[in-house]
Amino acid sequence: MSDRPKANTATYAVLYTGYGSPGVASTVGFIKDGDTIVVTDPGMVSHRRVILEPLRRTGFEPEDVTDVVFSHHHPDHTLNAALFPNARFHDHWAIYEGDQWHWRDAEGYDLTDSIRLIRTPGHTAEDITTLAGTAEGVVAFTHAWNEATSVGDRHATDLEALHASRIRVLAAADVVVPGHGPAFVPDESTPR
């Protein structure tokens, strides 16, 4: 069975391209599909405006964001979640909204027909990837890579699982937005 979303009606942007040195900042993603407005990994950045100004350039305010997805629970990917006061928050095992904690496995969970979550452990046991079906192909927002050339992951909890997750993501994705670094189109040289 394919991990690719059922539809290709989403649009996406990279709100901020993160880095791992010097300092650390997550790559923050944006996905829109109909009334669903998603921000991925709103974590550590040099200043909150580097998330908010690009969001506003897409035509949306923080209050408009309906969903925030965390690839995993490290602070460099979660620290600025409170910028989005009306959002539901998604991780590997639940959806959090206000004071409600709704249990659900992220594996195969569809936010819309064009936005799907899958489990991709390796960096942590709880990592997930957000797949967005767009007119240009499937975009994967993932921490399976820190950047396009990252062969391994010095912080990985399970390198074997990480490599299996990379293979899974590559089978579904036409574009990869890594946890830190610019988006890339995978090819034969992309580290597995």
Phi and psi in degrees as GROMACS dihedral restraints (atoms count N, CA, C in turn):
[ dihedral_restraints ]
;  ai    aj    ak    al  type     phi  dphi    fc
    3     4     5     6     1   -79.5    20    10
    4     5     6     7     1   144.9    20    10
    6     7     8     9     1   -84.2    20    10
    7     8     9    10     1   -10.6    20    10
    9    10    11    12     1   -60.3    20    10
   10    11    12    13     1   139.7    20    10
   12    13    14    15     1   -58.3    20    10
   13    14    15    16     1   157.1    20    10
   15    16    17    18     1   -68.8    20    10
   16    17    18    19     1   -28.1    20    10
   18    19    20    21     1  -128.7    20    10
   19    20    21    22     1   170.6    20    10
   21    22    23    24     1  -132.4    20    10
   22    23    24    25     1    46.7    20    10
   24    25    26    27     1  -101.3    20    10
   25    26    27    28     1     0.0    20    10
   27    28    29    30     1   -79.9    20    10
   28    29    30    31     1   157.5    20    10
   30    31    32    33     1  -121.9    20    10
   31    32    33    34     1   159.3    20    10
   33    34    35    36     1  -145.1    20    10
   34    35    36    37     1   163.8    20    10
   36    37    38    39     1  -152.9    20    10
   37    38    39    40     1   157.9    20    10
   39    40    41    42     1  -100.0    20    10
   40    41    42    43     1   113.6    20    10
   42    43    44    45     1   -73.1    20    10
   43    44    45    46     1   -34.9    20    10
   45    46    47    48     1  -153.3    20    10
   46    47    48    49     1   131.4    20    10
   48    49    50    51     1   -92.4    20    10
   49    50    51    52     1   114.0    20    10
   51    52    53    54     1   -80.2    20    10
   52    53    54    55     1  -177.9    20    10
   54    55    56    57     1  -155.1    20    10
   55    56    57    58     1   166.8    20    10
   57    58    59    60     1  -117.8    20    10
   58    59    60    61     1    -7.3    20    10
   60    61    62    63     1  -168.8    20    10
   61    62    63    64     1   140.1    20    10
   63    64    65    66     1   -71.7    20    10
   64    65    66    67     1   153.2    20    10
   66    67    68    69     1    74.5    20    10
   67    68    69    70     1  -171.0    20    10
   69    70    71    72     1  -149.1    20    10
   70    71    72    73     1   137.1    20    10
   72    73    74    75     1  -149.2    20    10
   73    74    75    76     1   140.2    20    10
   75    76    77    78     1   -83.3    20    10
   76    77    78    79     1   153.7    20    10
   78    79    80    81     1   -80.7    20    10
   79    80    81    82     1   125.3    20    10
   81    82    83    84     1  -106.4    20    10
   82    83    84    85     1   124.8    20    10
   84    85    86    87     1  -106.2    20    10
   85    86    87    88     1   164.2    20    10
   87    88    89    90     1  -138.0    20    10
   88    89    90    91     1   133.4    20    10
   90    91    92    93     1  -136.1    20    10
   91    92    93    94     1   136.9    20    10
   93    94    95    96     1  -127.0    20    10
   94    95    96    97     1   130.4    20    10
   96    97    98    99     1  -142.0    20    10
   97    98    99   100     1   103.8    20    10
   99   100   101   102     1    62.5    20    10
  100   101   102   103     1  -127.1    20    10
  102   103   104   105     1   -85.2    20    10
  103   104   105   106     1    -2.5    20    10
  105   106   107   108     1   -89.7    20    10
  106   107   108   109     1   122.2    20    10
  108   109   110   111     1  -123.0    20    10
  109   110   111   112     1   115.8    20    10
  111   112   113   114     1  -115.9    20    10
  112   113   114   115     1   138.6    20    10
  114   115   116   117     1  -117.0    20    10
  115   116   117   118     1   134.0    20    10
  117   118   119   120     1  -108.4    20    10
  118   119   120   121     1   137.5    20    10
  120   121   122   123     1    49.7    20    10
  121   122   123   124     1    58.6    20    10
  123   124   125   126     1   -78.5    20    10
  124   125   126   127     1    71.7    20    10
  126   127   128   129     1   -99.6    20    10
  127   128   129   130     1  -146.8    20    10
  129   130   131   132     1   -64.3    20    10
  130   131   132   133     1   133.8    20    10
  132   133   134   135     1  -146.7    20    10
  133   134   135   136     1   167.0    20    10
  135   136   137   138     1   -65.5    20    10
  136   137   138   139     1   -31.9    20    10
  138   139   140   141     1  -159.7    20    10
  139   140   141   142     1   144.5    20    10
  141   142   143   144     1   -59.0    20    10
  142   143   144   145     1   -26.3    20    10
  144   145   146   147     1   -63.3    20    10
  145   146   147   148     1   -23.5    20    10
  147   148   149   150     1   -72.4    20    10
  148   149   150   151     1   -13.0    20    10
  150   151   152   153     1   -95.7    20    10
  151   152   153   154     1   -47.1    20    10
  153   154   155   156     1   -70.7    20    10
  154   155   156   157     1   -39.8    20    10
  156   157   158   159     1   -65.8    20    10
  157   158   159   160     1   -45.7    20    10
  159   160   161   162     1   -65.4    20    10
  160   161   162   163     1   -33.8    20    10
  162   163   164   165     1   -60.8    20    10
  163   164   165   166     1   -45.3    20    10
  165   166   167   168     1   -64.3    20    10
  166   167   168   169     1   -34.0    20    10
  168   169   170   171     1   -66.2    20    10
  169   170   171   172     1   -23.2    20    10
  171   172   173   174     1   -78.5    20    10
  172   173   174   175     1    -9.1    20    10
  174   175   176   177     1   100.7    20    10
  175   176   177   178     1    13.2    20    10
  177   178   179   180     1  -127.9    20    10
  178   179   180   181     1   151.6    20    10
  180   181   182   183     1  -101.2    20    10
  181   182   183   184     1   162.3    20    10
  183   184   185   186     1   -56.2    20    10
  184   185   186   187     1   -33.7    20    10
  186   187   188   189     1   -68.3    20    10
  187   188   189   190     1   -18.3    20    10
  189   190   191   192     1   -80.7    20    10
  190   191   192   193     1   -18.2    20    10
  192   193   194   195     1   -67.9    20    10
  193   194   195   196     1   125.2    20    10
  195   196   197   198     1   -92.3    20    10
  196   197   198   199     1   -28.0    20    10
  198   199   200   201     1  -145.7    20    10
  199   200   201   202     1   141.6    20    10
  201   202   203   204     1  -123.7    20    10
  202   203   204   205     1   132.1    20    10
  204   205   206   207     1  -116.2    20    10
  205   206   207   208     1   129.9    20    10
  207   208   209   210     1  -100.5    20    10
  208   209   210   211     1   123.8    20    10
  210   211   212   213     1   -65.8    20    10
  211   212   213   214     1   -30.4    20    10
  213   214   215   216     1  -168.2    20    10
  214   215   216   217     1   176.4    20    10
  216   217   218   219     1   -97.7    20    10
  217   218   219   220     1    24.4    20    10
  219   220   221   222     1   -76.5    20    10
  220   221   222   223     1   142.9    20    10
  222   223   224   225     1   -55.8    20    10
  223   224   225   226     1   -31.1    20    10
  225   226   227   228     1   -68.3    20    10
  226   227   228   229     1    -4.6    20    10
  228   229   230   231     1  -120.0    20    10
  229   230   231   232     1    -2.7    20    10
  231   232   233   234     1  -128.7    20    10
  232   233   234   235     1   -14.6    20    10
  234   235   236   237     1   -55.2    20    10
  235   236   237   238     1   -31.6    20    10
  237   238   239   240     1  -104.0    20    10
  238   239   240   241     1    25.2    20    10
  240   241   242   243     1   -59.6    20    10
  241   242   243   244     1   -33.9    20    10
  243   244   245   246     1   -68.0    20    10
  244   245   246   247     1    -7.4    20    10
  246   247   248   249     1   -64.6    20    10
  247   248   249   250     1   -17.1    20    10
  249   250   251   252     1  -116.9    20    10
  250   251   252   253     1    82.6    20    10
  252   253   254   255     1   -68.9    20    10
  253   254   255   256     1   -19.8    20    10
  255   256   257   258     1  -105.4    20    10
  256   257   258   259     1     5.3    20    10
  258   259   260   261     1   -82.6    20    10
  259   260   261   262     1   152.8    20    10
  261   262   263   264     1   -88.8    20    10
  262   263   264   265     1   148.5    20    10
  264   265   266   267     1  -115.9    20    10
  265   266   267   268     1   133.4    20    10
  267   268   269   270     1  -117.7    20    10
  268   269   270   271     1   135.4    20    10
  270   271   272   273     1  -135.3    20    10
  271   272   273   274     1  -160.4    20    10
  273   274   275   276     1   -69.0    20    10
  274   275   276   277     1   -19.2    20    10
  276   277   278   279     1  -136.5    20    10
  277   278   279   280     1     0.9    20    10
  279   280   281   282     1  -159.4    20    10
  280   281   282   283     1   169.3    20    10
  282   283   284   285     1  -119.6    20    10
  283   284   285   286     1   132.6    20    10
  285   286   287   288     1  -115.8    20    10
  286   287   288   289     1   128.1    20    10
  288   289   290   291     1  -144.9    20    10
  289   290   291   292     1   117.8    20    10
  291   292   293   294     1    57.9    20    10
  292   293   294   295     1  -122.2    20    10
  294   295   296   297     1  -102.1    20    10
  295   296   297   298     1    18.7    20    10
  297   298   299   300     1  -106.4    20    10
  298   299   300   301     1   137.1    20    10
  300   301   302   303     1  -120.8    20    10
  301   302   303   304     1   106.7    20    10
  303   304   305   306     1  -103.6    20    10
  304   305   306   307     1   111.4    20    10
  306   307   308   309     1   -67.8    20    10
  307   308   309   310     1   135.2    20    10
  309   310   311   312     1  -169.2    20    10
  310   311   312   313     1   144.9    20    10
  312   313   314   315     1   -78.9    20    10
  313   314   315   316     1   136.5    20    10
  315   316   317   318     1   -69.1    20    10
  316   317   318   319     1   -24.6    20    10
  318   319   320   321     1   -57.1    20    10
  319   320   321   322     1   113.6    20    10
  321   322   323   324     1    74.6    20    10
  322   323   324   325     1    10.7    20    10
  324   325   326   327     1   -75.8    20    10
  325   326   327   328     1   127.8    20    10
  327   328   329   330     1  -102.1    20    10
  328   329   330   331     1   117.3    20    10
  330   331   332   333     1   -70.2    20    10
  331   332   333   334     1   -39.0    20    10
  333   334   335   336     1  -145.1    20    10
  334   335   336   337     1   179.1    20    10
  336   337   338   339     1   -64.9    20    10
  337   338   339   340     1   -18.3    20    10
  339   340   341   342     1  -106.8    20    10
  340   341   342   343     1    -0.6    20    10
  342   343   344   345     1  -130.7    20    10
  343   344   345   346     1   114.3    20    10
  345   346   347   348     1  -125.5    20    10
  346   347   348   349     1   143.6    20    10
  348   349   350   351     1  -104.8    20    10
  349   350   351   352     1   140.6    20    10
  351   352   353   354     1  -136.3    20    10
  352   353   354   355     1   152.5    20    10
  354   355   356   357     1   -79.4    20    10
  355   356   357   358     1   131.9    20    10
  357   358   359   360     1  -139.7    20    10
  358   359   360   361     1    69.3    20    10
  360   361   362   363     1   -66.3    20    10
  361   362   363   364     1   164.2    20    10
  363   364   365   366     1   147.1    20    10
  364   365   366   367     1   -61.9    20    10
  366   367   368   369     1   -62.6    20    10
  367   368   369   370     1   -48.0    20    10
  369   370   371   372     1  -133.5    20    10
  370   371   372   373     1   167.7    20    10
  372   373   374   375     1   -70.4    20    10
  373   374   375   376     1   -17.5    20    10
  375   376   377   378     1  -104.8    20    10
  376   377   378   379     1    10.1    20    10
  378   379   380   381     1   -62.3    20    10
  379   380   381   382     1   141.9    20    10
  381   382   383   384     1  -130.4    20    10
  382   383   384   385     1   159.6    20    10
  384   385   386   387     1  -120.0    20    10
  385   386   387   388     1   140.1    20    10
  387   388   389   390     1  -100.8    20    10
  388   389   390   391     1   121.3    20    10
  390   391   392   393     1  -105.2    20    10
  391   392   393   394     1   128.1    20    10
  393   394   395   396     1  -118.8    20    10
  394   395   396   397     1   119.3    20    10
  396   397   398   399     1   -82.8    20    10
  397   398   399   400     1   116.2    20    10
  399   400   401   402     1  -119.8    20    10
  400   401   402   403     1   170.1    20    10
  402   403   404   405     1   -62.4    20    10
  403   404   405   406     1   -25.1    20    10
  405   406   407   408     1   -90.5    20    10
  406   407   408   409     1    -5.8    20    10
  408   409   410   411     1   130.9    20    10
  409   410   411   412     1  -171.1    20    10
  411   412   413   414     1   -92.8    20    10
  412   413   414   415     1   130.3    20    10
  414   415   416   417     1  -108.6    20    10
  415   416   417   418     1   130.0    20    10
  417   418   419   420     1  -108.3    20    10
  418   419   420   421     1   119.5    20    10
  420   421   422   423     1   -96.4    20    10
  421   422   423   424     1   111.5    20    10
  423   424   425   426     1  -150.9    20    10
  424   425   426   427     1   155.8    20    10
  426   427   428   429     1  -106.6    20    10
  427   428   429   430     1    16.8    20    10
  429   430   431   432     1   -65.9    20    10
  430   431   432   433     1   -23.7    20    10
  432   433   434   435     1  -124.6    20    10
  433   434   435   436     1   142.8    20    10
  435   436   437   438     1   -81.1    20    10
  436   437   438   439     1   -33.1    20    10
  438   439   440   441     1  -160.1    20    10
  439   440   441   442     1   173.1    20    10
  441   442   443   444     1   -57.7    20    10
  442   443   444   445     1   -32.8    20    10
  444   445   446   447     1  -100.2    20    10
  445   446   447   448     1     5.8    20    10
  447   448   449   450     1   -70.5    20    10
  448   449   450   451     1   110.3    20    10
  450   451   452   453     1   -72.0    20    10
  451   452   453   454     1   -44.8    20    10
  453   454   455   456     1  -124.7    20    10
  454   455   456   457     1  -150.4    20    10
  456   457   458   459     1  -158.2    20    10
  457   458   459   460     1   108.3    20    10
  459   460   461   462     1   -64.0    20    10
  460   461   462   463     1   -16.1    20    10
  462   463   464   465     1  -104.3    20    10
  463   464   465   466     1     3.6    20    10
  465   466   467   468     1   -62.3    20    10
  466   467   468   469     1   140.7    20    10
  468   469   470   471     1   -88.2    20    10
  469   470   471   472     1   -19.0    20    10
  471   472   473   474     1  -155.8    20    10
  472   473   474   475     1    96.7    20    10
  474   475   476   477     1   -64.9    20    10
  475   476   477   478     1   -35.1    20    10
  477   478   479   480     1   -63.6    20    10
  478   479   480   481     1   -44.4    20    10
  480   481   482   483     1   -65.0    20    10
  481   482   483   484     1   -38.2    20    10
  483   484   485   486     1   -59.4    20    10
  484   485   486   487     1   -46.5    20    10
  486   487   488   489     1   -65.8    20    10
  487   488   489   490     1   -38.3    20    10
  489   490   491   492     1   -64.4    20    10
  490   491   492   493     1   -39.5    20    10
  492   493   494   495     1   -65.6    20    10
  493   494   495   496     1   -38.6    20    10
  495   496   497   498     1   -62.2    20    10
  496   497   498   499     1   -44.1    20    10
  498   499   500   501     1   -61.6    20    10
  499   500   501   502     1   -41.7    20    10
  501   502   503   504     1   -62.9    20    10
  502   503   504   505     1   -45.8    20    10
  504   505   506   507     1   -63.6    20    10
  505   506   507   508     1   -42.8    20    10
  507   508   509   510     1   -64.3    20    10
  508   509   510   511     1   -27.6    20    10
  510   511   512   513     1   -70.3    20    10
  511   512   513   514     1   -21.1    20    10
  513   514   515   516     1  -108.1    20    10
  514   515   516   517     1   -28.4    20    10
  516   517   518   519     1  -100.4    20    10
  517   518   519   520     1   142.3    20    10
  519   520   521   522     1   -99.9    20    10
  520   521   522   523     1   -25.0    20    10
  522   523   524   525     1  -136.0    20    10
  523   524   525   526     1   140.0    20    10
  525   526   527   528     1  -117.9    20    10
  526   527   528   529     1   129.0    20    10
  528   529   530   531     1  -107.4    20    10
  529   530   531   532     1   104.2    20    10
  531   532   533   534     1   -77.4    20    10
  532   533   534   535     1   167.7    20    10
  534   535   536   537     1   -60.2    20    10
  535   536   537   538     1   -31.2    20    10
  537   538   539   540     1  -143.3    20    10
  538   539   540   541     1   128.0    20    10
  540   541   542   543     1   111.1    20    10
  541   542   543   544     1   171.5    20    10
  543   544   545   546     1   -75.9    20    10
  544   545   546   547     1   157.6    20    10
  546   547   548   549     1   -61.5    20    10
  547   548   549   550     1   151.8    20    10
  549   550   551   552     1  -147.1    20    10
  550   551   552   553     1   156.6    20    10
  552   553   554   555     1   -96.2    20    10
  553   554   555   556     1   117.8    20    10
  555   556   557   558     1   -68.5    20    10
  556   557   558   559     1   148.1    20    10
  558   559   560   561     1  -144.0    20    10
  559   560   561   562     1  -167.6    20    10
  561   562   563   564     1   -62.5    20    10
  562   563   564   565     1   -24.1    20    10
  564   565   566   567     1   -86.6    20    10
  565   566   567   568     1    -6.0    20    10
  567   568   569   570     1   -64.5    20    10
  568   569   570   571     1   125.3    20    10
  570   571   572   573     1   -58.8    20    10
  571   572   573   574     1   132.9    20    10
